Structure formats: structure tokens, C-alpha cells
Amino acid sequence: MELVDQLRGALGIAVLLAIAWVLSEDRAANPGWRWIAGALALQGALALLIVRVPFVWAAMGYANAAVSAIERATLDGSSYMFGYLGGAPLPFELKEGVTPPVIIAFQILPLVIVFSALAALLWHWGVLRWLVNGLSFLLRRTLGVSGVVGLSGGANLFLGVVESPLVVRAYFARMSRAELFQVMVLAMATISGAILILYATTLSATVPDAVGHMISASLVLLPAALLIAKLMVPGSGQDPGTEVEKEEPGLRYESSIDAIVKGTMDGMQLFLAVVAVIIVVFALVSLADQALALLPAVADEPLTLKRLLGWLFAPLMWLIGVPWAEAEAAGALMGTKAILNEYVAYLELAALPEGTLGVRGLLIVTYALCGVANLASVGLLVSTIGTLCPEQRAEAAGLGIRSWIAGNMASAMTGAWIGLVTVGG
């Protein structure tokens, strides 16, 4: 039965590809079966290389150690500013059996600010620029994408949904519809470095080596997002693609101090945005649950938004490899991610009772939730592109919901791949 669950992910990948083709703007203009097979092979190779090759996974352990060092340093800063609320020793004794509380806003979310400042500094020093350009080169060589799409893909691995478009802002006016869609799907399907650390820290007690899995998911998501994007909006096939004349992204700082200050301010905006979104999402879920409680109970239990999302997304999660007994819980998390917010979904995943998800189911869900494709991100991405390039505002708005669908399909495909390469149920 475990083998059947594992191999069912292959069927899930085929179904997701079929859905993308059905939703295509031009089903006769698909990118070609050889290209599709190559993109799938790249996803599988990345998943196997990262998760199953010992020395590669050992390298992920160093990333885990680096994140732990950043986390300890952040706690030093937050405990100085917020005292015991930020992680300093408690000034009182807890009752026997009571664990010290973890206050998300003061002990976990400050990581976003610190890493944002570090990322800006590394960008100014050229370290991140070198990594972005290197990843862009690999995407162009392996998948044959245009220079601007490759550059966007490289940037999205490190920068957020607002910052990454800045890297290609000079090229928006010249992008074709297909290229614009690929850039949008890459932004929706991937996560920035700061958010990666936030997610990994949140899941550290639930998912062993969470940092490594977040990095793995981010890498596998790149070819998955490009594959889905090219199936849904294939373009004319005659467009040579927008190339970059000079690989010097349009995100600059005047000095190291300027990078630290601006990175800190950007991180603070993200910190406040995450806090606000969590408050609003939990409030909306509570309101929805109160309204649903007025309806008749189902199976002797009141209706809740989580139950409805679980029923709605359970078939998808079963299809990508989650056992049916776990599919409703997994579907509720996927629905929360796609409609409300992925960080709220990760918070709920971390709070699940032990045993709700098995080893494979837990990893599939962890990978499937990785990405910012939710309805709020659609508005954020469209408004960002419209501000940077007003002449592309209408085009971006028309592609907004499509990019949301494609981003979630890419995440689900990544979850299916990890289910295929994971040993043990």
C-alpha cells in the first residue's frame, strides 16, 4: 500500500500536466514533448540529487547550521529589545509541566528583518548577484528560457514577490505575454530567502532538517513553475525572447551601510505585513466558522472552514501521494495556503497533533505548501508590475488568476516529486 501511495504521485504529475494543457491559451502551441520531458527529468533529478545523495544532503546540514546561527543572533537582538517576550530568561518561575511560551511576533518574525538586512548586504557585496546570475545561466542552458526569464528565476530564489521584479524592471516593457506570465508564475511559486528561513524555523520542531527541505523545494519549484507556465501560456513560438544586454540587476545600494539600513526597512515592512496578514486571516477564519456553525452539523460535528477546505482539496492531495486517511488534513492545509496564506498553513501544520500525517505525507505537504501563490499575492504582484511598467498593467492583471493557478499547480507537482523519491511511509 505504501508503494502504491508513493507511485501515485506519478499519476498526480500527469494529471497536473493535463490540467495545465486544458487551461492553455493555445493547446496546439505547446513547448514540445522533448522540452516537457526534459523539464520533468530536471525536476526528478533535482529531487533525487538533493534528498537522496548523502553528501548533497550533508551540505544542507551546513545551511541548517547557518540558519541556527542567524536565529540565535536574532534572539539576542529581540531579547534585548523585548525582554522575556523576545526570548530572554523568564523573570518568574513557570508552574510545573508548563513549557515557556513562544511568542511568534517577538521571537520568530524578527528573523525576517535580520535576514532581509543580511540579504541586502550580500547583494551589495555581489555575492547574491553572482548566485542569481549563475542560476540564471543554468536555467537558460537547461531549459532554454530567455535571458530575462532566467534572470527572474534566479532572483526569485533569494528575493520576494515585490523585490524580484525590480531585478528585471528595465525589461518589462519588452517582454512578450508568455515571458511576462513565466516571470509572474516564478514569483508566485517560489519563496524568498527571508521567508524560507521563517518557514523553516516555524517547522523546525515538526520537520527534521526543515531548512534543507525548504531549499530543496525552492530549487525543484523553478523547473516546475516554468513547465506549467509554458503549457498554460505557450506564446507564438516565433518570439526570440527578451535577452539582457548586461547582467547587472536594477537593485542597487550606495554603500554597505545603505544596504543594511534599506534591507532593515524592507524587512520591517515585511514583518508588519506578515503580522497584519496573520491577524486578519485568523479573524476571517473565525468569522467564517461562526457563520458556518449556524448550519446543521455534519457527522455530528459543526461545519468549519478547515473542514470544507479539507474536503475540497483532499482529492488533490491524495492524487499527489498523500494516503487517503491523511488527505483531509492535508487538503485543509493546502486550501489554507492557496486561498488564505501559506504561512498560516505552515503554522497549522506545526500545530497538528503528532501522527496526523505520516513521514511521506508530512514531506509532501511541506513541499506542496512552499510558495506564495495565494489570492492576496495576486493583487500584490499585479500592482508591483503595474507600478514598475504601467503599459503592462492590463496584461499583468489579465494573467493574475492564471499565475495563481499555475503557482499552486507547480507547488503540488513539487510535492508529488518528493513523494516519489522519499523512502518510508
C-alpha positions in Angstrom: 0.0 0.0 0.0 2.9 2.4 0.8 4.4 1.7 -2.7 1.0 2.5 -4.3 0.9 5.8 -2.4 4.4 6.5 -3.5 3.9 5.8 -7.1 0.5 7.5 -7.2 2.5 10.8 -7.3 3.4 9.9 -10.9 -0.3 9.9 -11.8 -0.7 13.2 -10.0 2.1 14.8 -12.1 0.4 13.5 -15.3 -3.0 14.9 -14.2 -1.5 18.3 -13.3 0.2 18.5 -16.7 -3.1 17.5 -18.4 -4.9 20.3 -16.5 -2.3 22.8 -17.5 -2.7 21.8 -21.1 -6.5 22.0 -20.9 -6.2 25.5 -19.5 -3.7 26.5 -22.2 -4.4 29.6 -24.3 -3.2 27.7 -27.3 -3.2 23.9 -26.9 -1.6 23.4 -30.4 1.4 25.5 -29.4 2.8 23.5 -26.5 6.6 23.7 -26.0 7.2 20.3 -27.4 7.3 16.8 -25.8 11.1 16.7 -25.7 11.2 20.0 -23.8 8.4 18.8 -21.4 10.3 15.5 -20.8 13.5 17.5 -20.2 11.8 19.8 -17.6 10.3 16.8 -15.8 13.6 15.0 -15.9 15.3 18.1 -14.4 12.7 18.2 -11.5 13.2 14.5 -10.8 17.0 14.8 -10.9 17.0 17.8 -8.6 14.7 16.0 -6.1 16.8 12.8 -6.2 20.1 14.7 -6.0 19.2 16.9 -3.0 17.2 14.4 -1.0 18.9 11.0 -1.8 22.6 11.9 -2.4 24.3 11.9 1.1 27.0 14.5 0.5 24.5 16.9 -1.0 22.1 16.5 1.9 25.1 16.9 4.2 25.7 20.3 2.6 22.1 21.2 3.5 23.1 20.5 7.1 25.6 23.4 6.9 22.7 25.6 5.7 20.7 24.4 8.7 23.6 25.3 11.0 23.9 28.8 9.4 20.2 29.4 9.9 20.5 28.3 13.5 23.3 30.8 14.0 21.1 33.6 12.5 18.3 32.5 14.7 20.5 32.7 17.8 21.8 36.1 16.8 18.2 37.4 16.2 17.1 36.1 19.6 20.0 38.1 21.1 18.6 41.3 19.5 14.9 40.6 20.2 15.6 39.6 23.8 17.5 42.8 24.4 14.6 44.8 22.9 11.6 42.9 24.2 13.0 41.1 27.2 11.5 37.7 28.1 8.8 38.3 25.4 11.6 38.2 22.9 13.4 35.1 24.2 15.3 36.4 27.3 15.1 34.3 30.5 11.8 34.5 32.3 11.7 36.7 35.4 9.4 34.3 37.1 9.0 30.5 37.6 6.6 28.6 35.5 4.2 26.1 37.0 5.5 22.5 36.9 4.8 20.9 33.5 4.2 24.3 31.7 6.6 25.0 28.8 7.9 28.5 28.1 5.6 30.3 25.6 6.9 31.0 22.1 5.6 34.4 21.0 5.7 34.4 17.2 5.7 38.2 16.7 8.7 38.8 19.1 10.7 35.5 18.8 10.3 34.2 15.3 9.2 37.0 12.9 12.2 39.2 13.7 14.2 36.7 11.6 12.6 38.3 8.6 14.1 41.7 9.5 17.6 40.4 10.2 17.8 38.2 7.1 16.5 41.0 4.9 19.3 43.2 6.1 21.8 40.4 5.5 20.4 39.7 2.0 20.7 43.4 1.1 24.3 43.5 2.3 25.2 40.3 0.4 23.5 41.7 -2.7 25.6 44.9 -2.4 28.8 42.9 -2.0 27.9 40.9 -5.1 27.5 37.5 -3.5 23.8 37.2 -4.2 24.2 38.9 -7.6 26.7 36.2 -8.5 24.4 33.4 -7.3 21.4 34.9 -9.2 23.4 35.2 -12.4 24.8 31.7 -12.0 21.3 30.2 -11.5 20.0 32.3 -14.5 22.8 30.8 -16.6 21.8 27.2 -15.6 18.1 27.8 -16.3 19.0 29.2 -19.8 21.2 26.3 -20.6 19.0 23.5 -19.2 15.5 24.8 -20.1 16.3 27.2 -22.9 14.4 30.1 -21.4 15.1 33.7 -22.4 17.7 35.8 -20.6 15.1 37.9 -18.8 13.1 34.8 -17.6 16.3 33.1 -16.4 17.4 36.2 -14.5 13.9 36.4 -12.9 14.1 32.8 -11.9 17.5 33.3 -10.3 16.2 36.3 -8.4 13.1 34.7 -7.1 15.1 32.1 -5.2 16.5 34.9 -3.0 14.1 37.9 -3.3 10.4 38.3 -2.5 7.4 38.9 -4.7 7.9 42.6 -4.6 11.7 42.8 -4.7 12.3 40.2 -7.5 10.5 42.3 -10.2 13.0 45.1 -9.5 15.8 42.9 -10.9 14.1 42.8 -14.4 12.2 46.2 -14.2 14.1 47.5 -17.2 12.8 44.7 -19.4 9.1 44.6 -18.6 8.1 46.9 -21.5 9.7 44.5 -24.0 8.5 41.2 -22.5 6.1 39.1 -24.6 2.9 37.8 -22.9 4.5 34.4 -22.5 7.6 35.8 -20.8 5.5 38.0 -18.5 3.5 35.0 -17.5 6.6 33.0 -16.8 8.0 35.8 -14.6 4.7 36.0 -12.7 4.4 32.3 -12.1 8.0 32.1 -10.9 7.2 34.9 -8.4 4.0 33.1 -7.2 5.6 29.6 -7.0 8.8 30.4 -5.2 9.8 31.9 -1.8 12.4 34.5 -0.9 15.4 33.7 1.4 13.9 35.6 4.3 10.6 33.8 4.1 12.4 30.4 3.6 14.1 30.9 7.0 10.8 32.0 8.6 9.1 28.8 7.3 12.0 26.6 8.3 12.1 28.0 11.8 8.4 27.5 12.2 8.6 23.9 11.1 11.9 23.0 12.9 10.2 21.0 15.6 7.9 19.2 13.2 10.0 18.6 10.1 13.6 17.4 10.7 16.2 19.4 8.6 13.5 21.9 7.6 16.0 24.3 6.1 17.3 21.7 3.7 13.7 20.8 2.6 12.8 24.4 2.0 15.9 24.9 -0.2 15.2 21.6 -2.0 11.6 22.7 -2.6 12.7 26.1 -3.9 15.1 24.5 -6.4 12.6 21.9 -7.7 9.9 24.6 -8.0 11.9 26.5 -10.6 11.5 24.0 -13.5 8.1 23.0 -12.3 6.9 26.6 -12.5 8.4 27.1 -15.9 6.8 23.9 -17.2 3.3 24.8 -16.0 3.7 28.4 -17.3 4.8 27.3 -20.8 1.9 24.9 -21.0 -0.7 27.4 -20.0 0.7 30.4 -22.0 3.0 28.9 -24.6 3.4 32.1 -26.7 3.6 32.2 -30.5 6.9 30.3 -30.8 8.2 32.9 -33.1 9.3 35.3 -30.4 13.1 35.1 -29.9 12.8 36.1 -26.3 14.0 39.1 -24.4 17.7 39.0 -23.6 19.5 41.0 -21.1 22.3 43.2 -22.5 24.1 43.4 -19.3 23.6 41.2 -16.3 23.6 44.0 -13.8 20.2 43.8 -12.0 18.5 47.1 -11.3 18.6 46.7 -7.5 21.4 48.9 -6.1 22.7 50.3 -2.8 25.1 53.2 -2.3 27.2 51.5 0.4 27.2 48.7 2.9 25.5 50.9 5.5 22.9 51.9 2.9 22.3 48.2 2.2 21.9 47.4 5.8 19.5 50.3 6.5 17.4 49.7 3.4 17.4 46.0 3.9 16.2 46.5 7.5 13.5 48.9 6.4 12.3 46.4 3.8 12.4 43.6 6.4 10.4 45.7 8.8 7.7 46.2 6.1 7.6 42.5 5.5 7.5 41.9 9.3 4.5 44.2 9.7 2.8 42.7 6.6 3.1 39.2 8.0 1.8 40.2 11.4 -1.2 42.0 9.8 -2.0 39.2 7.4 -1.9 36.6 10.3 -4.2 38.7 12.4 -6.7 39.3 9.5 -6.6 35.7 8.3 -7.3 34.3 11.7 -10.1 36.8 12.2 -11.7 36.0 8.9 -11.4 32.2 9.6 -13.1 32.8 12.9 -15.9 34.8 11.3 -16.4 32.1 8.7 -16.5 29.4 11.3 -19.1 31.4 13.3 -21.3 31.7 10.2 -20.9 28.0 9.3 -21.8 27.0 12.9 -25.3 28.3 12.2 -25.7 25.5 9.6 -26.7 21.9 10.5 -23.9 19.7 11.8 -22.3 17.1 9.5 -21.3 13.8 11.0 -22.2 15.2 14.5 -19.6 17.9 14.1 -20.1 21.6 13.2 -19.0 22.8 9.8 -15.8 24.8 9.8 -13.8 26.4 7.0 -11.0 24.0 7.7 -13.3 21.0 7.1 -14.7 22.5 3.9 -11.2 23.2 2.6 -10.1 19.7 3.6 -13.0 18.1 1.6 -12.3 20.4 -1.4 -8.5 19.8 -1.6 -8.4 16.2 -0.3 -8.6 14.6 -3.8 -5.7 16.7 -5.0 -3.5 15.8 -2.0 -4.4 12.1 -2.5 -3.5 12.3 -6.1 0.0 13.6 -5.4 0.7 10.8 -3.0 -0.8 11.5 0.4 -2.6 8.5 1.8 -6.4 8.9 1.8 -6.6 8.6 5.6 -4.4 11.8 5.8 -5.8 13.5 2.7 -8.5 15.6 4.5 -6.0 17.1 7.0 -3.5 17.7 4.1 -6.3 19.2 2.0 -7.2 21.7 4.7 -3.6 22.9 4.8 -3.4 23.2 1.0 -6.7 25.1 0.9 -5.5 27.5 3.6 -2.3 28.0 1.6 -3.9 28.6 -1.8 -6.8 30.8 -0.6 -5.6 32.5 2.6 -1.9 32.4 3.3 0.9 29.8 3.2 2.5 30.9 6.5 -0.8 30.4 8.3 -0.9 26.9 6.7 2.6 26.2 8.0 1.6 27.4 11.5 -1.3 25.0 11.4 1.0 22.2 10.1 3.4 22.8 13.0 0.4 22.6 15.4 -1.1 19.3 14.1 -1.3 16.5 16.7 1.5 14.0 16.3 0.6 11.2 14.0 -1.9 13.2 11.9 0.5 12.9 8.9 3.0 10.1 8.2 6.6 10.7 7.2 5.8 10.8 3.5 2.6 12.7 3.9 4.4 15.3 6.1 7.1 15.9 3.5 4.6 16.0 0.6 2.6 18.7 2.4 5.7 20.6 3.4 6.8 20.9 -0.3 3.3 21.5 -1.6 2.8 24.4 0.7 6.1 26.0 -0.4 5.2 29.1 -2.5 3.4 32.4 -2.1 0.5 31.6 -4.6 -2.4 32.9 -2.6 -5.1 35.4 -3.6 -3.5 38.3 -1.7 -0.3 37.8 -3.6 -2.1 38.1 -6.9 -3.0 41.7 -6.1 0.5 42.4 -4.7 2.2 41.1 -7.8 -0.1 42.8 -10.3 0.2 46.1 -8.5 4.0 45.8 -8.4 4.3 45.1 -12.1 1.8 47.8 -12.9 3.8 50.4 -10.9 7.1 49.4 -12.5 5.7 49.3 -16.0 2.2 50.9 -16.4 2.0 49.7 -20.1 2.0 46.1 -18.8 -0.6 46.7 -16.1 -3.6 45.4 -18.1 -1.6 42.4 -19.3 -0.5 41.5 -15.8 -4.0 41.9 -14.4 -5.4 39.6 -17.1 -2.8 37.0 -16.2 -3.1 37.3 -12.4 -5.5 34.5 -11.6 -3.8 32.3 -14.2 -0.5 32.8 -12.4 -2.2 31.9 -9.1 -3.5 28.6 -10.5 -0.1 27.9 -12.1 1.8 28.6 -8.9 -0.3 26.2 -6.9 -0.1 23.5 -9.5 3.7 23.9 -9.5 3.8 23.5 -5.7 1.6 20.5 -5.9 3.8 19.0 -8.6 6.9 19.5 -6.3 5.1 17.7 -3.5 4.4 14.8 -5.8 8.0 14.6 -6.8 9.2 14.5 -3.2 6.7 11.7 -2.5 8.1 9.7 -5.4 11.7 10.0 -4.1 11.1 9.6 -0.4 11.7 6.2 1.2 9.5 5.1 4.0 5.8 5.9 4.8 
